[in-house]
Amino acid sequence: MSNATPPELTIVIPVYNEEAILERALRGLIKEVRTLERSFEVLLATNGCVDQTIPIAEELMRGDFPEICVLECPEPDYGAALRMGILAARGHIVLCDEIDLCDVDFYRRALRRLDHDECDLVVGSKAMRGSRDRRPFTRRMATRVINGMLWASLGFEGTDTHGLKAFLRDPMLPIVESCAVNKDLFASEMVIRAERKGLRIQEIPIELEEQRSPPIHLVKRVPRVLKDMAKLVYVIRVKDRE
């Protein structure tokens, strides 16, 4: 694919120390995405990796998978990596995925809606009716708690903000650029800002099952998430009105 010709699709995947599953996941993902018969790029937004994630990705890129592009964020920061990938995307449609999901069925269902101008943003919900969340109980409860906090503090009207998304690049870029919170709640801020700006959002149910333990332990993330939640409420409820 010529660098001068933008692809139709950009797939953004933040990765942090994923050497154990990276090659298998990317080989399977790219093989399936090629069946969509659309031009695409896969932006691996690495963040603070200290294992072999980057060398493995670069070897795949030089080999059979020229669709891969490796971006490097120096700090372990999921939100900063996701933002970096979205801002670097060249595709008209951007798909945000996770390396332990690589859900091409979600791509197909989301693309049907975007192609027919039904919405600007599709969110793959783990919590809506029809979804099947097979992750451990603690992770399912964490999702419910975060969503409850977003409903109570910011009037969020959906059922999920974190994880799989597909959207039209142009209307979402100003929203991404305006986001003030990184790490775990960047994706939440992006969806909430899109909602508050009046973008057309659809949620669709997804199925997911944990493929490996999270790279950062859930308990260790709690203080950071609470701090970022307070910052998110401040920037949207107070700062945006100044």
C-alpha positions in Angstrom: 0.0 0.0 0.0 1.4 3.4 -1.0 2.1 5.8 1.8 0.7 8.5 -0.5 -2.7 6.8 -0.6 -4.6 6.9 2.8 -6.2 3.5 3.7 -9.9 3.2 4.2 -9.5 1.8 7.7 -7.1 2.4 10.6 -7.0 -0.1 13.4 -5.4 1.3 16.6 -4.2 -1.1 19.3 -2.5 0.1 22.4 0.0 -2.5 23.6 2.1 -2.8 26.8 4.5 -5.7 27.3 2.5 -8.1 25.1 5.3 -10.4 23.8 3.5 -13.5 24.9 0.4 -13.0 22.6 1.4 -10.3 20.1 2.5 -12.4 17.1 -0.3 -14.9 17.3 -2.9 -12.1 17.7 -1.6 -10.0 14.9 -1.3 -12.9 12.4 -4.9 -13.9 13.1 -6.2 -10.3 13.0 -4.6 -9.3 9.8 -5.5 -12.5 8.0 -9.2 -11.8 8.9 -9.1 -8.1 8.2 -7.8 -8.8 4.7 -11.0 -10.7 4.0 -12.9 -7.4 4.4 -11.3 -6.3 1.0 -10.6 -2.8 2.2 -7.3 -1.1 2.4 -6.1 -0.8 6.0 -3.3 0.0 8.4 -2.7 -1.4 11.9 -1.2 1.1 14.3 0.4 -0.5 17.3 0.6 2.2 19.9 3.3 0.8 22.2 3.6 2.5 25.6 6.5 1.9 27.9 7.2 -1.7 26.7 10.3 -3.2 28.2 10.0 -6.7 26.8 10.2 -7.9 23.1 6.9 -6.4 22.0 8.5 -3.8 19.7 11.1 -6.1 18.1 8.4 -8.7 17.4 6.1 -6.1 15.8 8.9 -4.6 13.7 9.9 -8.1 12.5 6.2 -8.8 11.4 6.1 -5.4 9.7 9.2 -6.1 7.7 7.9 -9.6 6.8 4.5 -10.6 5.7 2.5 -7.7 7.3 3.4 -4.3 5.8 0.1 -3.0 7.1 1.6 -2.8 10.6 3.1 0.5 11.8 4.7 0.8 15.2 4.3 3.9 17.3 6.2 4.4 20.5 5.0 6.3 23.6 7.8 6.3 26.2 5.6 5.9 29.3 3.2 3.1 30.3 0.0 5.1 29.6 -2.9 3.4 27.8 -4.8 6.7 27.2 -1.8 8.5 25.8 -1.1 5.6 23.5 -4.7 5.4 22.3 -4.7 9.2 21.7 -1.4 9.0 19.8 -2.7 6.2 17.6 -6.0 8.0 16.8 -4.2 11.3 15.9 -1.8 9.4 13.6 -4.6 7.5 11.9 -5.0 8.1 8.1 -8.1 6.0 7.5 -11.5 7.6 7.0 -12.8 5.1 9.6 -10.9 4.3 12.8 -11.3 1.1 14.8 -10.0 0.9 18.3 -9.2 -2.6 19.5 -7.4 -4.5 22.2 -4.6 -7.1 21.5 -6.4 -9.7 23.5 -9.7 -9.2 21.7 -9.0 -8.6 18.0 -12.7 -8.8 17.3 -13.2 -8.6 13.5 -16.9 -9.5 13.9 -17.3 -6.2 15.8 -15.6 -4.5 12.8 -18.1 -5.9 10.4 -21.1 -4.9 12.4 -19.7 -1.5 13.1 -18.8 -0.9 9.5 -22.3 -1.7 8.3 -23.6 1.2 10.5 -20.9 3.7 9.6 -21.1 2.9 5.9 -24.9 3.5 5.9 -24.4 6.8 7.8 -26.4 5.6 10.8 -24.0 7.0 13.3 -20.6 8.7 13.9 -19.4 6.4 16.7 -20.0 2.8 17.5 -19.2 1.5 21.0 -18.8 -2.2 21.6 -20.6 -2.6 25.0 -19.7 -5.3 27.5 -22.6 -4.3 29.7 -25.7 -3.9 27.5 -28.4 -6.5 26.9 -27.2 -9.2 24.6 -23.5 -8.9 25.5 -21.5 -11.8 27.0 -18.8 -10.8 29.3 -16.9 -13.9 30.5 -14.1 -12.1 32.3 -13.5 -12.8 36.0 -16.1 -11.4 38.4 -13.8 -8.6 39.7 -13.3 -7.2 36.3 -17.0 -7.3 35.4 -17.8 -5.5 38.6 -15.1 -2.9 38.0 -16.8 -2.1 34.7 -20.1 -1.7 36.4 -18.7 0.5 39.1 -16.9 2.8 36.6 -20.1 3.1 34.5 -22.1 3.9 37.6 -19.7 6.7 38.6 -19.9 8.1 35.1 -23.7 8.0 35.1 -23.9 9.7 38.6 -21.2 12.3 38.1 -21.4 13.2 34.4 -24.9 12.1 33.3 -23.5 9.5 30.9 -26.4 7.9 29.1 -24.7 4.8 27.6 -23.7 1.4 29.1 -19.9 1.3 28.4 -17.0 3.5 27.4 -13.9 1.4 27.5 -12.8 -1.1 24.8 -13.9 -1.6 21.2 -14.9 1.4 19.2 -15.3 2.4 15.6 -15.9 5.9 14.3 -15.6 8.4 11.5 -12.3 10.1 11.9 -13.1 13.6 10.9 -15.9 14.4 13.4 -14.0 12.6 16.2 -10.6 14.3 15.9 -11.6 17.6 17.6 -13.0 15.6 20.4 -9.9 13.5 20.9 -7.8 16.6 20.8 -9.9 18.3 23.5 -9.6 15.3 26.0 -7.7 16.2 29.1 -7.4 12.8 30.9 -5.0 10.0 29.9 -4.5 6.5 31.3 -7.6 4.4 32.0 -10.2 7.1 31.6 -9.2 8.6 28.3 -11.6 6.4 26.4 -14.4 7.3 28.8 -13.7 11.0 28.3 -13.7 10.6 24.5 -17.1 8.8 24.5 -18.7 11.3 27.0 -17.4 14.3 25.1 -18.8 12.8 21.8 -22.2 12.3 23.6 -22.2 15.8 24.9 -21.3 17.3 21.5 -24.3 15.6 20.0 -22.5 13.0 17.8 -24.6 10.1 16.8 -23.6 7.1 18.9 -24.7 3.5 18.7 -23.9 0.7 21.1 -23.7 -2.9 20.0 -23.2 -5.9 22.3 -20.0 -7.8 22.2 -18.7 -11.1 23.5 -15.4 -11.3 25.3 -13.3 -13.7 27.3 -10.0 -12.9 29.0 -7.1 -14.3 27.0 -4.5 -13.4 29.6 -4.2 -11.6 33.0 -4.2 -7.8 32.7 -0.6 -6.4 32.5 -1.4 -4.1 35.4 -3.2 -5.5 38.5 -6.7 -4.2 39.0 -6.2 -3.3 42.7 -3.1 -1.2 41.8 -5.2 0.8 39.3 -7.9 1.8 41.8 -6.2 4.9 43.3 -5.2 6.2 39.9 -8.7 5.7 38.4 -10.3 7.5 41.3 -7.9 10.4 40.9 -8.5 10.5 37.1 -12.3 10.3 37.7 -12.1 13.4 39.9 -10.1 15.2 37.2 -12.5 14.1 34.5 -15.5 15.5 36.5 -13.6 18.8 37.1 -12.6 19.4 33.4 -16.1 18.6 32.1 -18.3 20.1 34.8 -16.1 23.1 35.7 -13.2 23.8 33.3 -15.2 23.5 30.2 -17.6 26.2 31.4 -14.9 28.8 32.2 
